[in-house]
Amino acid sequence: MNAENPGPIEQSFSMKRTASRAEASWKFPLIASALIYMSILAGCTPHPTATAPAAGFRVALLTPGPVSDAGWNAAAFEGLQLIKSKLGADTALVQTRSPADFEDAFRYFAARGFNLIFAHGFEYTDTAIEVARQFPHTWFIVSSGSQSSSNVASLSFNVDEATYIEGVLAGGVSKTGVAGAIGGIELPAIRETFDGFRRGFLAVRPTGRVLVSYTGNFDDVGAAKEAALAQISQGADVLIHDADAAGLGVFEAASQAHVYAFGAFNNQNAVAPDVILASAVTATPQAFLKIASEVKAGDFHAGMLEFGMRDGMVHLVFNQALAAKIPPAALARALAAERTFLASPPRGPAAPPH
């Protein structure tokens, strides 16, 4: 099975949010566009049976959106590829169509004897907990999950630490005192991401405002662009997003209106180098590899897994192409906030003192 000739499992679980960036008419370069489905396991069939586990280490990934988003889902796919190359695992990727397909996707891989299933999003939590009870020999890892069990772990990154620093930087760069945040679906993890940004921004601009909008999905680039333009019309001159593929619309709006923006989850600086000041990056690939290595070695323990800047799993990447645009005082405050997080305990406070 391959990208040119998709197999049954791709067809069964293909996500409804499949609008490509080209269909959305975005104009920025896309490094990851050729990677979709390269890791799909060959020979899949649409109706799994409860057979004995196959030999070898097998790892699957479920994503709620396209891995060509240069952000949230792309980072997870990079992790899957790293597991394949470093651990010699057989890997499979499915972009789920809707919540109604979560259970089928989990059961498909668990019934085929997969050792480990990553589900990249908070929305998979309840289904993972339910299905895992029937497949005690398969590990289920839910990114940004809210629960754990004997064979289900929740993997969270304190990305609000990095977005706090982005907020500090935004507060020093903004001329209007107004910033904007555009999200996809309003989920707890996204609210936390924006809360970190807001705290950082208001630490520098106590009388400032942070406008927040949600488009209701993660793939409508046009809707995200319109939401961003609406915030810009209200005075926002710095934007942050947590909208996966739709975040590209935020970058389009920022470029069109000549305002600044921030990247999320992956290093997106090269996606729109003329507007992105920095990217809040999570080491999702390294975290996936760490978990998979422990599972393969028989050393993994389920629970609520949490990583932050002190662990080296969250960091901020400045866009050197725009370094000259950042006032020295604003950069100094941002770097001071970063040092505070790095010196804090792994589960330290979300908002360092200034």
N, C-alpha and C positions, 0 to 999 in steps of 0.2 A: 504494500500500500504506500502511496506517495502523494505529494502535493498535486501532481498533474492528474492522477487517477485515484481520487479519494475512495477509501474503502468503506465498508458498511458502518463501522463505528464512528467515523467522521460524519457520515450522513445522519446517523442516529442522534448524535449529541451536538451537532453544529449549532452554535449559539445564534439566537435571532439577532444579536447585536453584531452583524457581520459587515456593516458598511465599511469599506476600506477607506484609507486616507485619500486615495485618488478620487473615490466617489464623493468624498466630502470636499473636494477641490482645495485641499490644503497645499501650501506651496513650499513647505520646508523639507529638507533632505531627510530621508528615512533609512537608517542603517539596517534596521532589523526586518525590513519588509520581506526579504527573501527567506526568512527563517521559519515561517509558519508551517507547522506540521512536519518538519524534517525529521522529528524524533518520534513519529507515530510508529508503533510496533507493527511489523509486517504480519499478514495472515490473520488479522482480526475477523471475528464473525459477530453478527448482531445479537445472537442469543447465547450467552455464556452458560456453561453447565458447571456444576460443582465437582470438578475433577481434582485429582491429586495435584499439588503444586509442581510446576515444572522446575527443572534444575536451573540453577543460576539465580542471580540477584535481579529482581524486577521492580521497577519504580514507575509509578504513573503520576501524572499531574493533571488536575482539573483547574481550568481558569474560567472566570466569568466573562472574559472579553478577549479580544485578539492579542496575540503575543507580539504583534507589530506595533503596539502602542508606544514604544520607546520609554515606557514607564513601569507601572505596577506589574502587568502581566509579562512584559519583556524580561523583567528582572527574574521572575519565577522560571521562565523558559531557560534563561542563562544558567540558573541553578540546576535544572534538569540536564542540560547539556554537560555541565561540569561533573555531575554524578555519572553520566555515561562515559565521559572520557577518563575520569580519575578512578572510578570503581569498576569499570567494565560492565556496567549494568545494562540490561535490556530496558528501554524506556518507552513510554507512550504518553501522548498528549491528547486531551480532549477539551474543547471549548464548549461548555454546556449551553444548551439552548435556553433553558429557563429553570427556575427552582423545581419544577415538576420532573426534571430530568436528573436531578442530583442523585436520587436514590438508585436509579438505573445505572448511572455511571459508576457509583461506588460499588454496587453489586457486581457489575461486569468485571472490574479488575480484581476484586477480592475473590470472586468465584474462580478466576483463572490463576489463582495462586500468587498474585503480586505481593511482595513483601512489604511494600510501603506505598502509600497513596498520599500525595500532597493535594490539598484543596485550598486554592489561593483566594480566600475571602471569608469574612465574618459570616456571610449568608449560608455557608455550608455547615455551620456548627451543629445545629439540631439534627440534621440528617446523618452526619458523621457519627454522632453519639448513638443514634438509633441503629444504624447498620452495623456498626463496629461490634455490637453485642453478639451478632451472629457470625462474626469472622474474627475470633480471638487471636488468630495467628497472623493477622495483617495489622500493621501500624497505620493509623490515620493521623495526619498532621494538618491542622486548619490554621491558615494565616489569619491573624487578628481574631482568632476564635475567642469565645467567652466561657468555654467549659473544657474539662478534661475527664478522662476515665482511665480504666486499666490499659487500654490500647489506643487512646485518643489524646493527642497533645495539642495545645494551643500555642502558636508561635507569634509573638508580638515584638515589634520594634518600637522603641521610644523615639519615634520620628519627630514628635513634638519638641524634642530637644533641639534638633536641627532647624525646625520651622520657627522656634523661638529666636534663634540667632538670625534667621532670615527676617523675622519681624523687627529685630533690633536694627538690622541693616536697612530695611525698608523705611523705618522711622527716620533714619539719618539721611536718606536719599530723597524722600518725598518732599515736594515743594508745597503740596496742598494740605498735607496732614490727613489725607484720606487714602486708604488702601482697600483693595477688593480681594475677595476669596470666592472661587467658583468650584463647587463640588458636583459630583455625579449624583448618586443616591445618598441621602442623609443617613449615614451609619455612625455608630459610636466612634469608630477609629478615625473617621473623617472629621467629626466634630472635634476630637482631641487634637488632630493635626492643625486645624484652624485656631483652636484655643491657644495652642503654643505660639502661633504666629501673632495672634491678637495681644497676648501678654507681652511679647517682645516689642511689638509696635508701640503699645501704650506706655511701656517703660521709658521709651524715648520721647514719645508724643502723648503726654497724659490727656490732652484735650482732643486728641485725634479720633478718627472713626475707622472701623473696619467693616465694610459692607460684605455680607455673605449671601450667596445665591446657590441654589441647587437646581440642576437641569432635569433630574429624575432618571437619568441613565448615564452610561459611561462611554457611549460611542457616537453621540450626536455632536459632531464638531461644530456644525452650524449653530446649534442651540447654545453651546458653550461660548462661541464667539459673540453671539447676540447678548448673552448675559454679561460678558466682559465689557462690551461696548456700552451697555446700559450703566454699568458701574462707573466706567470712564466718564460718561456724561454727567454723573453725579460728583465728579471731582477726583475719582481714584486715579492716581498716577503710578501706582505699584500694585501688581497683581500676583496672587498665588493660586494654584489650582490643586485639586485632588480629584481628578476626573478621568484618569486613565487616558484612553485614546482621545476622548473629547477635549482633553487639555490642550491639544494642538490648536483648537479654536481660540483658546485664551492667548496663545502665542501669536496667532494671526491678528487678533484684535490689538494686542500690545504693539506689534510692528506697525499696523495701520495707523494707530493713534500716537505713535512715538512715546510710549510709556514703557516702564520696566516690568519684568515678570520674574518668577522663580520656578525652577524645575522641581519635580517631585519623584522620589523613590529611585530613579535611575539618574545618572549624570546626563541631563538633557541640554547642557550648555551648547552643544554643537547643533541641536535641532533648530534653534533660533538665536544664533550668537549675537545678533544685533540688539536683543532685548533682555535676554536671560542673564541676570546678575550672578546667580549661583543656583546650585541644585542641592536639595536635601536628599541624601543618598542612603539607602539601607543596603547592607551587605547580604541581601537575600540569597544570592548564589552560594556564598560561603556558609551561611546558616543552613541552607538545604544540604550542602555537602557534609557539614559537621553531623547533622542528624542522620543522614544516610549512612555515613561511616560507622556511627555508633550502632545503628540498626544492624548493619551487615556484620559487625563484630559481636553482636549480642550484648552490647553494653548500654543500650538506650533505655531510658525510663520516662514514661509519659508524665505530663504535668503541665503547668502553665509556664511556658518558656518565655523569657523576656530578655531582650538585648538592647543596649543603648550605646552612647558615645564612649563611655568608659570601657566597654567591651571591644571597641573597634568595629562594631557592627552598624553604627550610624555615624555619618559624618557630613560635613558641608563642603562642597566643591565650588570654589569661586571660578567665575568665568574670566580668565586672564585677558580676553579680548576687550572686556569692559572695565578692567581694573582702574584705568585712568579716570573713569566717570564717577568713581566712588570717592566722596570727600574723605580726607584722611581721618577726621574725627569719627566719622560713621564707621569706617573700617576698624579703627581702634576699639570702638565699643563692641563691635561684633566679635572681634578676636578675643576680647576680654571675656565675653559671655561664653565663647567656645572653651576657653581655658578653665572656666569655672565648672562647666559640665565634665570636662575631662578629668578634673581633680575630684569630682564628687563620687560617692559610692555608686555602684552600678544601678541601684534603684533610688538614686538621690532625688532631690526636689526638681520639679518641672520648670521652675522659673528661678534662675540664679539671681542673687542680689546685684544691683548696679551701684 
